[in-house]
């Protein structure tokens, strides 16, 4: 049972008198559910929450229905974080969910948790076998700063990206969100740098900690764009996984007959846990025998 939160949502907009495009998202429920599902330590909850938020913002740069996968691999104790986004559905996990001190509080710097040596991988799956993959080295390990560097370096777009997770005195997630600002082709990159400075100063964290949970208000106050024009309707976002009992059995069907025979011979149900959402599935011996079928051992 996960704590119920107000619906998370995302907006996109442009400044009517500027050359900036903006995306902003509130992800409090997303970050909280990830923390509870994976039993994340407070620093890991902060890191995974930032990664999930960053992934949702990166997905606003693609067409609807496309899939964005982000993997950050570092030399720090958390090891790696993987995030997968399709439209407003996001899922993700950390390799070592309990990494970091259990008593961490406040606005956390997480560079030491992820590490400063490693890589950022971004995969955009547009369907029909059309994929784009980019990679850069980690810059600071702060996740939002690294993905901001990815956008500037790999996709050649002046960008400012900030994602924050607010923890209470017990280390639980109470607020999360992010803002992505990019310069339009005819824009002045200096205006993006001004937003970068606001994000690095902690302005987004202060707004979330003060209870600002409107993505429109977050975008306006971080960017200073009082004339922000929202494009289209709010897009709901949620932590959602595509795993199911059927998908797990389909995965087992890819195993060799020898592997399936060994599992059947064990005479115990097979328990499988989804990395992305930590849901557990039990496959009984009868189902394994059905999956094995009459095929020859290989």
C-alpha positions in Angstrom: 0.0 0.0 0.0 1.5 3.3 -1.1 0.7 6.7 0.3 -1.9 8.6 -1.8 -0.7 11.9 -3.2 -2.2 14.6 -5.4 -1.9 13.8 -9.0 1.5 14.6 -10.5 1.5 16.4 -13.8 3.7 18.1 -16.4 3.3 21.2 -18.5 5.1 22.6 -21.5 5.2 26.2 -22.5 7.0 29.1 -24.1 7.7 32.7 -23.1 5.6 35.0 -25.3 8.2 37.7 -25.2 11.3 35.4 -25.0 12.9 32.7 -27.0 12.7 30.1 -24.3 10.7 26.9 -24.2 9.9 25.4 -20.8 8.8 22.1 -19.4 8.0 21.7 -15.7 6.7 18.7 -13.7 5.6 17.9 -10.2 6.7 14.3 -9.3 6.0 14.0 -5.6 3.9 10.9 -5.9 6.3 9.4 -8.4 9.3 9.9 -6.2 7.5 8.7 -3.1 6.2 5.5 -4.7 9.7 4.7 -6.0 11.1 5.2 -2.6 8.5 3.0 -1.0 8.6 0.3 -3.6 12.4 -0.1 -3.6 12.9 0.7 0.1 15.3 3.5 -0.8 17.6 5.2 1.8 17.0 8.9 2.0 19.9 9.8 -0.3 18.9 7.0 -2.8 15.3 8.3 -2.7 16.7 11.8 -3.6 18.9 10.4 -6.4 16.2 8.1 -7.9 13.6 10.9 -7.6 15.8 13.3 -9.5 16.5 10.6 -12.2 12.8 9.8 -12.6 12.0 13.6 -12.9 14.8 14.2 -15.3 13.6 11.3 -17.5 10.1 12.7 -17.7 11.4 16.1 -18.7 13.7 14.6 -21.4 10.7 12.7 -22.8 8.9 16.0 -23.5 11.5 16.5 -26.3 10.1 13.5 -28.2 6.9 12.8 -30.0 4.1 11.1 -28.2 4.4 7.3 -27.8 8.2 7.3 -27.9 10.3 5.7 -25.2 13.2 7.3 -23.4 15.6 5.2 -21.3 18.2 6.9 -19.1 21.0 5.0 -17.4 23.5 6.7 -15.1 26.5 4.5 -14.1 29.0 5.8 -11.6 31.7 4.7 -9.3 29.8 5.7 -6.1 28.0 3.4 -3.7 24.6 3.5 -5.5 26.3 2.0 -8.5 23.8 2.8 -11.2 20.3 4.2 -11.8 18.0 3.2 -14.7 14.9 5.1 -15.7 12.4 4.2 -18.4 9.7 6.6 -19.7 6.8 6.2 -22.2 4.5 9.2 -22.4 3.7 10.0 -18.8 4.5 6.6 -17.4 7.9 6.3 -15.7 9.6 3.6 -13.8 13.1 3.2 -12.4 15.5 1.7 -9.9 18.9 1.9 -8.3 21.4 -0.9 -8.3 22.0 -0.5 -4.6 18.9 1.0 -3.0 20.1 1.2 0.5 23.3 3.2 -0.3 24.0 6.3 1.7 23.4 7.3 5.3 20.0 6.6 6.7 19.9 9.9 8.6 20.5 12.2 5.6 18.2 15.3 5.6 17.7 18.6 3.8 18.8 19.5 0.3 21.2 16.7 -0.5 24.2 16.8 -2.8 24.4 13.3 -4.3 27.6 13.5 -6.4 29.4 11.2 -4.0 26.5 8.7 -4.0 26.5 8.2 -7.7 30.2 9.1 -8.2 31.9 11.5 -10.5 33.5 8.9 -12.8 31.1 7.0 -15.1 28.7 7.6 -18.0 25.3 8.9 -18.9 23.5 6.8 -21.5 20.3 8.1 -23.2 18.3 5.9 -25.6 15.4 7.3 -27.6 13.2 4.6 -29.1 11.0 6.2 -31.8 9.6 2.8 -32.9 9.9 1.1 -36.3 13.5 0.2 -35.5 14.4 3.9 -35.4 16.6 4.5 -32.3 19.0 7.2 -31.2 21.5 6.7 -28.5 23.9 9.2 -26.9 26.5 8.9 -24.2 28.7 11.3 -22.3 30.9 11.0 -19.2 29.5 12.0 -15.8 30.3 15.6 -15.0 29.2 16.1 -11.3 27.2 13.1 -10.4 24.2 15.3 -9.5 22.0 13.7 -12.2 20.2 16.8 -13.3 23.5 18.6 -14.0 24.8 15.6 -15.9 21.7 15.3 -18.0 21.8 19.0 -18.7 25.4 18.5 -19.9 24.2 15.6 -22.1 21.6 17.9 -23.8 24.3 20.6 -24.4 27.0 18.2 -25.6 25.2 15.3 -27.3 22.1 17.1 -28.6 23.7 20.6 -29.1 20.8 22.5 -27.3 21.5 25.2 -24.7 19.7 23.8 -21.7 19.1 24.4 -18.0 17.7 21.4 -16.1 17.0 21.3 -12.4 15.3 18.5 -10.4 14.8 18.4 -6.6 13.5 16.1 -4.0 12.4 17.4 -0.6 12.7 15.1 2.4 11.0 15.5 5.8 12.7 15.1 9.2 12.3 11.3 9.0 13.8 11.2 5.5 10.6 10.5 3.6 9.7 12.2 0.3 7.3 15.2 0.8 7.8 17.0 -2.5 9.6 16.6 -5.8 9.7 18.3 -9.2 11.8 19.7 -12.0 12.1 22.3 -14.6 13.8 22.1 -18.1 14.5 25.3 -20.0 15.9 25.4 -23.5 16.8 28.2 -26.0 14.8 28.2 -29.2 17.0 28.2 -32.4 16.9 32.0 -32.7 17.4 32.5 -28.9 20.1 34.0 -26.7 21.9 31.3 -24.7 22.5 33.9 -22.0 18.9 33.7 -20.9 19.4 30.0 -20.3 22.5 30.6 -18.2 20.4 32.9 -16.0 18.0 30.1 -15.3 20.9 27.7 -14.6 22.1 30.1 -11.9 18.7 30.2 -10.3 18.5 26.4 -10.3 22.0 25.9 -8.9 21.2 28.5 -6.1 18.4 26.2 -4.8 15.5 28.3 -6.0 13.5 25.2 -7.1 14.2 23.4 -3.9 13.0 26.4 -1.9 9.8 26.6 -3.9 9.0 22.9 -3.4 9.8 23.1 0.3 7.5 26.1 0.6 4.6 24.1 -0.8 4.5 25.3 -4.4 3.2 22.3 -6.3 1.9 23.8 -9.5 4.3 23.2 -12.4 3.1 26.4 -14.0 4.1 28.4 -10.9 7.4 26.5 -10.6 8.2 27.3 -14.2 7.3 31.0 -13.9 9.1 31.6 -10.7 12.3 29.8 -11.7 12.5 31.4 -15.1 11.0 34.8 -14.3 8.6 34.4 -17.3 5.4 36.1 -16.2 4.1 35.8 -19.7 4.6 32.0 -19.9 2.1 30.5 -22.3 1.2 26.9 -21.6 0.9 24.8 -24.7 -1.9 22.2 -24.5 -3.3 20.6 -21.4 -1.5 19.3 -18.3 -0.1 15.8 -18.9 -0.6 13.5 -15.9 2.5 11.5 -14.9 2.8 8.4 -12.7 5.1 5.6 -11.6 3.9 2.7 -13.8 5.5 -0.5 -14.8 4.7 -2.8 -17.8 5.5 -6.0 -16.0 2.8 -8.6 -15.5 2.4 -12.3 -14.9 2.1 -12.9 -18.6 5.2 -10.9 -19.4 7.2 -12.9 -16.8 6.0 -16.2 -18.3 6.9 -14.9 -21.8 10.4 -14.1 -20.6 10.8 -17.6 -19.1 9.7 -19.0 -22.5 13.0 -17.6 -23.9 15.1 -19.8 -21.6 16.5 -23.0 -22.9 14.8 -26.3 -22.3 17.7 -27.4 -20.0 17.2 -24.3 -17.8 13.5 -24.9 -17.6 14.0 -28.6 -16.8 16.3 -27.6 -13.9 13.6 -25.2 -12.6 10.9 -27.9 -12.9 13.1 -30.5 -11.2 13.5 -28.2 -8.2 9.8 -28.9 -7.5 9.3 -25.4 -5.9 7.6 -22.4 -7.4 9.9 -19.9 -9.1 9.8 -16.4 -7.7 10.9 -13.5 -9.9 11.1 -9.8 -9.0 10.9 -7.0 -11.5 13.9 -4.7 -11.2 12.0 -1.6 -12.3 9.1 -1.8 -9.8 10.1 -4.5 -7.3 6.9 -6.4 -7.8 7.2 -10.2 -7.2 5.7 -12.9 -9.3 5.4 -16.6 -8.5 5.4 -19.1 -11.3 4.1 -22.5 -10.2 5.6 -25.8 -11.4 2.6 -26.5 -13.5 3.1 -23.2 -15.4 6.8 -24.0 -15.9 5.8 -27.4 -17.4 3.3 -25.7 -19.7 6.0 -23.2 -20.8 8.5 -26.0 -21.3 6.1 -27.9 -23.5 7.2 -30.8 -25.7 10.3 -29.2 -27.2 13.6 -31.0 -27.2 16.3 -30.1 -24.7 19.0 -27.8 -26.1 
